[in-house]
Amino acid sequence: MKNRITLILSIFLTSNIFCQTDEPKSILASKFYSYKTLALVVRFDKGIDSINFPIDKNLIKIQNKKLDINGKNLSPKKVYYEYRFTAKIDTTYKLPSAQLWSNNKSYEIPLDEYVILKKPQKPVKLSKVDSINLMDKEESDKLEKYKIAEKERLESKIESRISKNINKRGLLLWTDKNILKINDRFRIVIESNMDFYKTSISMGNIENLSKKFSVESAGISTIYENGYEYHYRYFICKALSSGKINLEPIEIKTENKKIKTNQWDFKIID
């Protein structure tokens, strides 16, 4: 990635720098998407014959653009001067003041600002083998990120078990598997057709319900389906030992009161 010149931003003008002005106006600006920084813009509506900007060219390479009032560079009388800086070495540099001439009259552009200069790094040319290895690594990283994203998508994909015929608001506790084997992974889901304080139910709260399983991660999901809104707090668990597990009702906070879920039973077998 290309290094950039980083400017200590100093704005001498308000946002109306490009409005009509009878005095020279200037602005220091930094554009962070490029290693070349738009370092100084000067405007004078009466026209600019020339500017003396004594930059140390051993430290900074300058690109200079002169524009007329219409943004073109055809007129002999210029209105805008732009200076783009590229660092030659890494250093901190105090910008000197500039001197502007218009109609045989001089104006000072006072600058008392420091810029932190970072020399652009030359791109590293890789061998053909290294290039192939880099491409393979990038593809591998993309595939790994895709697998993680797909895993998270499937974990958060939940089909409601609340009947569409029930208008009453409530909470439902369930697991996506009723019979498990040791080392199987499963989800414990708390579902509601109303919003509730999902983060108040921690992984520790669920793990303390039984020593026969552990909780590896947790997530929150809200699903809108056919005009209905469903809220979920789910826990990704791992079965540790065999036996019947009874999940006692869990008390959940809502906006107005506390509501208990149902109880739920499931089994882990060898």
Beta strands, then each sheet from edge to edge (+ up, - down):
strand 1: 6-7
strand 2: 25-27
strand 3: 37-48
strand 4: 50-52
strand 5: 60-67
strand 6: 78-87
strand 7: 91-94
strand 8: 98-102
strand 9: 105-109
strand 10: 114-117
strand 11: 171-175
strand 12: 179-181
strand 13: 185-192
strand 14: 213-225
strand 15: 228-239
strand 16: 243-247
strand 17: 251-253
strand 18: 258-260
strand 19: 264-269
sheet 1: 1+ 10- 7+
sheet 2: 2+ 3- 6+ 5-
sheet 3: 4+ 8- 9+
sheet 4: 11+ 13- 15+ 14-
sheet 5: 12+ 19+ 16-
sheet 6: 17+ 18-
end
